[in-house]
Amino acid sequence: MLAELNDLSQTYGLRRTTHLAQSVGEVEQVRKFAGVTPAEYLRDNDWLGDDVLAAHWSHCTESDIEILAESGVHIAHCPASGSRGGFHRAANMLSIVDAGVNVALGTDNMSEDMFDAMKIGMALNRGKRGDRARPTPGEMLDAATVNGAKALGRETDLGSLKVGKQADIVMVKPGIAYLDVVHKIRNIFQVPTFVYQVSGEYSMLQLSIEKGWLDKNVMLESLMCCKRAGADAILTYAAKQISSELNS
């Protein structure tokens, strides 16, 4: 069947995709059938290359990753899907990045909200790697955008906001989504209300400011809106910057 799929791919100029080493059962079944790992089986059947997008890699060995990296295979990293069984065995995103593999972010029907997928991916991989700094928000954003376009062979017309490229644009005004919650907690429960800005959110906002995508005043205004909505305090990594702006 793999040979037939290769013929169809070459005849019609199609790219190839598959799930790879997603479960223990899959790995055991391939070993029983062919005496090799799933990655080795694809290699032996001429089913690896830079036109292949393989999802998961949850149970790939270090040797498998070397094979896949050398062949140029892309990974669709699906952190939410890989976590649904409890203890997480999903591929370590950063180890695969270190091997030179292009990592795109996937959902596999577990979280169709890409912002949610980025958040899960960042938290999960930081925990798995034991690193408080990586993956960075920028790395997760790349996985959801430009890396996905590259995995589809579409980096010339998808993946980033540039002249001549196709794009869906999502505008996010940070902080506003929380205002109603802050207001209700303050007025219904009559308890002190604090707003905490997470480090990942702040890092993404800072990146947007540095790149010229977002005026810093927009970030400051979003936090002040929380204050005006009734927050007793705002816990933020931008505290010094806000204080400086207010006193200037």
SULRAPE-V49116 format. One record per residue. N is the residue number from 1. RES is the residue in three letters. OMEGA is omega in whole degrees, -180 to 180 (999 if undefined). D_CENTER is the distance of its C-alpha to the mean C-alpha in whole Angstrom. Layout:
BEGIN
n->{N:N}
res->{RES:RES}
omega->{OMEGA:OMEGA}
d_center->{D_CENTER:D_CENTER}
END
This chain:
BEGIN
n->{1:2:3:4:5:6:7:8:9:10:11:12:13:14:15:16:17:18:19:20:21:22:23:24:25:26:27:28:29:30:31:32:33:34:35:36:37:38:39:40:41:42:43:44:45:46:47:48:49:50:51:52:53:54:55:56:57:58:59:60:61:62:63:64:65:66:67:68:69:70:71:72:73:74:75:76:77:78:79:80:81:82:83:84:85:86:87:88:89:90:91:92:93:94:95:96:97:98:99:100:101:102:103:104:105:106:107:108:109:110:111:112:113:114:115:116:117:118:119:120:121:122:123:124:125:126:127:128:129:130:131:132:133:134:135:136:137:138:139:140:141:142:143:144:145:146:147:148:149:150:151:152:153:154:155:156:157:158:159:160:161:162:163:164:165:166:167:168:169:170:171:172:173:174:175:176:177:178:179:180:181:182:183:184:185:186:187:188:189:190:191:192:193:194:195:196:197:198:199:200:201:202:203:204:205:206:207:208:209:210:211:212:213:214:215:216:217:218:219:220:221:222:223:224:225:226:227:228:229:230:231:232:233:234:235:236:237:238:239:240:241:242:243:244:245:246:247:248}
res->{MET:LEU:ALA:GLU:LEU:ASN:ASP:LEU:SER:GLN:THR:TYR:GLY:LEU:ARG:ARG:THR:THR:HIS:LEU:ALA:GLN:SER:VAL:GLY:GLU:VAL:GLU:GLN:VAL:ARG:LYS:PHE:ALA:GLY:VAL:THR:PRO:ALA:GLU:TYR:LEU:ARG:ASP:ASN:ASP:TRP:LEU:GLY:ASP:ASP:VAL:LEU:ALA:ALA:HIS:TRP:SER:HIS:CYS:THR:GLU:SER:ASP:ILE:GLU:ILE:LEU:ALA:GLU:SER:GLY:VAL:HIS:ILE:ALA:HIS:CYS:PRO:ALA:SER:GLY:SER:ARG:GLY:GLY:PHE:HIS:ARG:ALA:ALA:ASN:MET:LEU:SER:ILE:VAL:ASP:ALA:GLY:VAL:ASN:VAL:ALA:LEU:GLY:THR:ASP:ASN:MET:SER:GLU:ASP:MET:PHE:ASP:ALA:MET:LYS:ILE:GLY:MET:ALA:LEU:ASN:ARG:GLY:LYS:ARG:GLY:ASP:ARG:ALA:ARG:PRO:THR:PRO:GLY:GLU:MET:LEU:ASP:ALA:ALA:THR:VAL:ASN:GLY:ALA:LYS:ALA:LEU:GLY:ARG:GLU:THR:ASP:LEU:GLY:SER:LEU:LYS:VAL:GLY:LYS:GLN:ALA:ASP:ILE:VAL:MET:VAL:LYS:PRO:GLY:ILE:ALA:TYR:LEU:ASP:VAL:VAL:HIS:LYS:ILE:ARG:ASN:ILE:PHE:GLN:VAL:PRO:THR:PHE:VAL:TYR:GLN:VAL:SER:GLY:GLU:TYR:SER:MET:LEU:GLN:LEU:SER:ILE:GLU:LYS:GLY:TRP:LEU:ASP:LYS:ASN:VAL:MET:LEU:GLU:SER:LEU:MET:CYS:CYS:LYS:ARG:ALA:GLY:ALA:ASP:ALA:ILE:LEU:THR:TYR:ALA:ALA:LYS:GLN:ILE:SER:SER:GLU:LEU:ASN:SER}
omega->{179:178:179:178:176:179:179:179:-179:-178:-174:178:-177:173:-175:178:-180:168:-174:176:-177:-175:176:180:179:-179:180:-179:180:179:180:-177:-171:179:-179:175:177:179:179:179:178:178:-178:180:176:-176:175:179:-177:174:-177:174:-177:-178:167:-175:-172:-176:175:176:176:178:177:-178:177:179:-177:180:-179:-178:178:179:177:177:168:-177:-175:-174:-180:179:-178:-177:-169:-179:-180:-179:-169:176:180:-178:176:-174:-174:176:178:175:-180:179:178:-179:174:-177:175:-177:178:-179:-178:174:-180:178:-177:175:-175:175:178:-180:178:-180:179:-179:-179:-178:-176:-177:174:179:-178:-178:-176:-176:-178:-174:-177:2:179:174:179:179:179:178:176:-180:-179:-174:-172:180:177:178:179:-180:179:-177:-175:-175:180:-178:179:168:179:-180:179:180:179:179:173:-178:164:-177:177:178:-180:175:-172:175:-173:-178:-176:-171:-178:179:179:-178:-177:179:-178:-173:-178:-174:178:179:177:-175:-179:176:-179:178:-175:-175:-180:179:-179:-180:180:178:179:178:180:179:-178:-179:-180:180:-173:176:-179:180:178:178:-180:-180:-180:179:178:175:177:178:-180:179:176:180:178:179:176:178:-173:175:-179:-174:-178:-180:179:179:180:-179:-177:-178:-178:999}
d_center->{32:30:32:33:29:29:33:31:28:31:33:31:28:25:22:21:19:19:18:18:20:18:21:24:26:25:25:29:30:29:31:34:34:33:33:30:26:24:23:27:28:26:27:31:30:29:26:24:23:20:21:19:16:15:13:13:15:16:19:19:22:22:24:22:19:22:23:20:19:23:23:20:18:14:12:10:8:8:8:10:12:13:14:16:19:19:19:16:17:13:13:12:9:11:15:14:13:16:18:17:15:12:9:7:5:7:9:13:14:13:11:12:11:8:8:9:6:4:7:8:5:7:10:10:10:12:15:15:15:18:16:16:15:12:9:10:9:9:8:4:6:8:5:5:9:11:10:10:13:14:14:16:19:18:17:21:20:17:13:15:18:21:24:25:21:21:18:18:18:16:18:18:20:19:21:23:22:23:27:28:27:28:32:32:32:34:37:37:36:38:36:34:31:28:25:23:20:17:16:13:14:17:15:13:17:18:16:17:21:21:20:22:20:21:25:25:27:25:23:26:28:25:26:29:29:28:31:33:32:33:31:33:31:28:26:24:23:24:28:30:29:30:33:34:33:35:38:38}
END
